[in-house]
Each structure stands twice: as C-alpha cells, then as structure tokens.
Amino acid sequence: MALGDLDIVYYLDGNNVIIRVENIDPLGLIGRGYFEFSNDEMLRQLLSKIFDRVRKFNKTFKTTYRCDDEENIRIFELVIEPLGKNILKLTHKLFKKEPRPHSLDFTQRSDLIYRMCAWCDKIFYNDRYIELDEAVNKMKIFEHNFLPRFSHGICNDCQKKLLEELEEFSDESHSS
C-alpha cells in the first residue's frame, strides 16, 4: 500500500462540524464538531484561527504533524483547503512512516488521560512537555499492564512554529 492510500479527509461546515469524511468509517463522526476530539484548548484555538484565515483569505494552508501508532512513527501533512460557502476540506496525508524500534501494545488502556503534542509527540507531564522516551520512564508506563489514553494538544515550541507559519500564510495572502 502506498503512503497516499492512507489519506483521511474531513469536510467541515462553517461551524467546523464534520459533514463528510473519506477513507474512514463515518459512523459517529458526521454531525460532530471537529474540535470534540481534543481536550486541549490551545490546540482548538489555534486550529480555529487557522480555519478562519483559510476561509477569509480563500487560500490553502499546509502544515505537518506526527501521529504514531503501535508499530510505526508516522508523519502527516495536513492540507486545509477552502471550498466556498465556508466549507473546508482537511486532508491528512501520510508522507513518512518508519517502524518503531519496539512496537507498543495499545490493547490495555487505563482511565488516565495525558496530553500529547499533535505536532511533535512530546507528552505534557508535570506542567511541561517532555520527549516521549522521557515520559515513558517518568510515567513508568512499562511497569503497568496498560497504557494511558492520550488527547492531542500543542507544545510551546510547536505552537510558536505554527503561529509563524500562520503569519507567513497571512502575509502571503495579503501580497497576492
């Protein structure tokens, strides 16, 4: 299977409600807000700001983020396209995938919820974002028979980079 075969596409209305999906089961997604799937207010605010600017400038915005699975480290490109009538098309394109040195077992889960940066996969732990390996050790994940649940957020470094990308996007849109 080629990397592009895994593209996941969401269509959002003007209120950022999912109105259509491609390449995944839509059950439970259609009619729900896109931001319902994140517990991180900063991430919701940043994405909302990006969505607003894409609609305002009628221009496509691209960024990358990391979203691993049990066996692979995966890098995605997020392409946000305006389609008119405030409809957005969000395409999550897998463009890099490499095997993890050790696969993880995600079958057993706890009720703990940790915040993970959606861009770099650092984990929010004790009031700061730390590398995944450090978090595994500090949280003693492998001493338990389960993994915590994760919600996506954004760390300070990635937030700064994303805001810079958004500023460049806005500057380019004004000069076009």
VENPEKA-V98223 format. One record per residue. N is the residue number from 1. RES is the residue in one letter. NEAR is the number of other C-alpha atoms within 8 Angstrom. Layout:
n=[N | N]
res=[RES | RES]
near=[NEAR | NEAR]
This chain:
n=[1 | 2 | 3 | 4 | 5 | 6 | 7 | 8 | 9 | 10 | 11 | 12 | 13 | 14 | 15 | 16 | 17 | 18 | 19 | 20 | 21 | 22 | 23 | 24 | 25 | 26 | 27 | 28 | 29 | 30 | 31 | 32 | 33 | 34 | 35 | 36 | 37 | 38 | 39 | 40 | 41 | 42 | 43 | 44 | 45 | 46 | 47 | 48 | 49 | 50 | 51 | 52 | 53 | 54 | 55 | 56 | 57 | 58 | 59 | 60 | 61 | 62 | 63 | 64 | 65 | 66 | 67 | 68 | 69 | 70 | 71 | 72 | 73 | 74 | 75 | 76 | 77 | 78 | 79 | 80 | 81 | 82 | 83 | 84 | 85 | 86 | 87 | 88 | 89 | 90 | 91 | 92 | 93 | 94 | 95 | 96 | 97 | 98 | 99 | 100 | 101 | 102 | 103 | 104 | 105 | 106 | 107 | 108 | 109 | 110 | 111 | 112 | 113 | 114 | 115 | 116 | 117 | 118 | 119 | 120 | 121 | 122 | 123 | 124 | 125 | 126 | 127 | 128 | 129 | 130 | 131 | 132 | 133 | 134 | 135 | 136 | 137 | 138 | 139 | 140 | 141 | 142 | 143 | 144 | 145 | 146 | 147 | 148 | 149 | 150 | 151 | 152 | 153 | 154 | 155 | 156 | 157 | 158 | 159 | 160 | 161 | 162 | 163 | 164 | 165 | 166 | 167 | 168 | 169 | 170 | 171 | 172 | 173 | 174 | 175 | 176]
res=[M | A | L | G | D | L | D | I | V | Y | Y | L | D | G | N | N | V | I | I | R | V | E | N | I | D | P | L | G | L | I | G | R | G | Y | F | E | F | S | N | D | E | M | L | R | Q | L | L | S | K | I | F | D | R | V | R | K | F | N | K | T | F | K | T | T | Y | R | C | D | D | E | E | N | I | R | I | F | E | L | V | I | E | P | L | G | K | N | I | L | K | L | T | H | K | L | F | K | K | E | P | R | P | H | S | L | D | F | T | Q | R | S | D | L | I | Y | R | M | C | A | W | C | D | K | I | F | Y | N | D | R | Y | I | E | L | D | E | A | V | N | K | M | K | I | F | E | H | N | F | L | P | R | F | S | H | G | I | C | N | D | C | Q | K | K | L | L | E | E | L | E | E | F | S | D | E | S | H | S | S]
near=[3 | 5 | 11 | 8 | 6 | 9 | 11 | 11 | 11 | 12 | 12 | 15 | 11 | 9 | 6 | 9 | 12 | 15 | 10 | 9 | 13 | 9 | 8 | 6 | 6 | 9 | 5 | 5 | 7 | 11 | 7 | 9 | 9 | 9 | 7 | 7 | 6 | 11 | 9 | 11 | 8 | 8 | 11 | 10 | 8 | 8 | 8 | 8 | 8 | 10 | 10 | 8 | 10 | 14 | 12 | 6 | 8 | 10 | 9 | 9 | 10 | 8 | 9 | 9 | 11 | 12 | 11 | 9 | 7 | 8 | 10 | 11 | 12 | 13 | 13 | 13 | 13 | 12 | 13 | 13 | 12 | 13 | 8 | 8 | 5 | 9 | 11 | 15 | 13 | 12 | 12 | 11 | 13 | 13 | 10 | 8 | 10 | 7 | 7 | 8 | 4 | 5 | 8 | 6 | 7 | 8 | 5 | 8 | 9 | 8 | 6 | 6 | 8 | 11 | 12 | 13 | 15 | 11 | 10 | 8 | 11 | 11 | 13 | 13 | 9 | 4 | 5 | 6 | 10 | 10 | 9 | 9 | 6 | 8 | 12 | 10 | 8 | 6 | 6 | 9 | 10 | 7 | 5 | 7 | 6 | 11 | 11 | 11 | 10 | 8 | 12 | 12 | 14 | 13 | 10 | 6 | 6 | 11 | 9 | 8 | 8 | 9 | 8 | 8 | 9 | 9 | 8 | 8 | 9 | 10 | 8 | 8 | 9 | 6 | 5 | 4]
